[in-house]
Amino acid sequence: MSNKFKWIFLYGGLGWGVPFACIMYVIREIQDKPMAFGSLPAFLITCILGGMFFGAIIFKYVLKNKTSD
C-alpha cells in the first residue's frame, strides 16, 4: 500500500468518515428517523468514501504547504 493511499485512508476514511457516521447515527436515533441510505452499512461505506475524498483534498493541501517551507 502506498504512503499516499495509507494517509488518505487513515486520516480521511477512518479518521473522518467513521466518526461522522457514528455521530450521524446517534443523531438519527435521537430524532427517531430512519438511517440514511436505508441501512447503517451502506451509510458507513458512503461516509468512508466521502472521508477519503476529504482526506485526498487535505493531503494535497498538506503536501503543497510542506514543500513550500
FIMIDREN-405634 format. One record per residue: x, y, z of N, C-alpha, C in turn. Coordinates in steps of 0.1 Angstrom, whole numbers. Example, Ala and Ser with C-alpha at 12.3 -4.5 7.8 and 13.67 -1.06 7.14 Angstrom:
<pts>
132 -57 78 123 -45 78 132 -33 78;
128 -22 71 137 -11 71 129 0 79;
</pts>
This chain:
<pts>
9 -12 0 0 0 0 9 12 0;
6 22 -9 14 34 -10 12 43 2;
22 51 5 21 60 17 9 70 15;
7 75 2 -3 84 -1 -17 78 2;
-19 66 -3 -32 59 -1 -34 56 14;
-24 52 21 -25 49 35 -29 62 43;
-22 73 40 -25 85 47 -40 89 44;
-44 89 32 -58 93 28 -68 84 35;
-65 71 35 -74 61 41 -75 63 56;
-63 64 63 -63 65 78 -69 78 82;
-64 89 77 -69 103 82 -82 107 76;
-85 103 64 -98 107 58 -109 97 60;
-107 85 55 -117 74 56 -120 70 70;
-109 66 78 -112 62 91 -112 73 102;
-104 83 99 -103 94 109 -115 104 108;
-121 105 96 -132 115 95 -145 107 92;
-145 97 83 -157 91 79 -164 82 89;
-156 75 97 -162 66 107 -168 74 119;
-161 84 124 -167 92 135 -179 100 130;
-179 105 118 -190 112 112 -202 103 111;
-200 91 107 -211 81 106 -217 78 119;
-208 76 129 -213 73 143 -221 84 149;
-216 97 147 -223 108 152 -237 110 145;
-237 108 132 -250 109 125 -259 98 129;
-254 86 132 -263 75 136 -269 79 149;
-262 84 158 -268 88 171 -278 99 170;
-275 109 162 -284 120 159 -297 114 153;
-296 105 143 -308 100 137 -316 92 146;
-309 84 155 -317 76 165 -324 86 175;
-318 96 179 -324 106 189 -336 112 182;
-335 115 169 -346 121 162 -357 111 158;
-354 98 160 -363 87 157 -366 87 142;
-356 89 134 -357 89 119 -350 77 114;
-354 72 102 -347 61 96 -332 65 92;
-324 55 91 -310 57 87 -309 61 72;
-300 70 70 -298 75 56 -293 63 47;
-297 62 35 -293 52 26 -299 38 30;
-309 38 39 -316 26 42 -310 17 52;
-297 17 54 -290 8 64 -277 14 69;
-273 10 80 -260 15 86 -248 11 78;
-247 -1 73 -235 -5 65 -234 4 52;
-245 6 45 -244 15 33 -240 29 37;
-246 34 48 -242 48 52 -227 48 56;
-223 38 63 -209 38 68 -199 37 56;
-202 29 46 -194 29 34 -194 42 27;
-205 49 26 -206 62 19 -198 72 27;
-199 72 40 -191 81 48 -176 79 47;
-172 66 46 -158 63 45 -153 68 31;
-160 66 21 -157 71 7 -156 86 7;
-166 93 14 -166 107 15 -154 112 23;
-151 105 33 -139 108 41 -126 107 34;
-125 97 25 -113 95 17 -112 107 7;
-123 111 1 -123 123 -7 -118 135 0;
-123 137 12 -119 148 21 -104 146 24;
-100 134 27 -86 131 30 -77 135 19;
-81 132 6 -73 135 -6 -71 150 -7;
-82 157 -4 -80 172 -5 -71 177 5;
-72 172 17 -63 176 28 -49 172 25;
-47 160 20 -33 155 16 -27 164 6;
-34 169 -4 -29 178 -14 -25 191 -7;
-33 196 2 -30 208 9 -18 207 17;
-17 196 25 -6 194 34 7 193 26;
7 185 15 18 183 6 23 196 0;
13 204 -4 17 217 -10 24 226 0;
18 227 12 24 236 22 37 230 28;
39 217 28 51 211 33 63 214 23;
60 214 10 71 216 0 74 231 -1;
65 240 3 68 254 1 76 259 13;
78 252 24 85 257 35 100 257 33;
</pts>
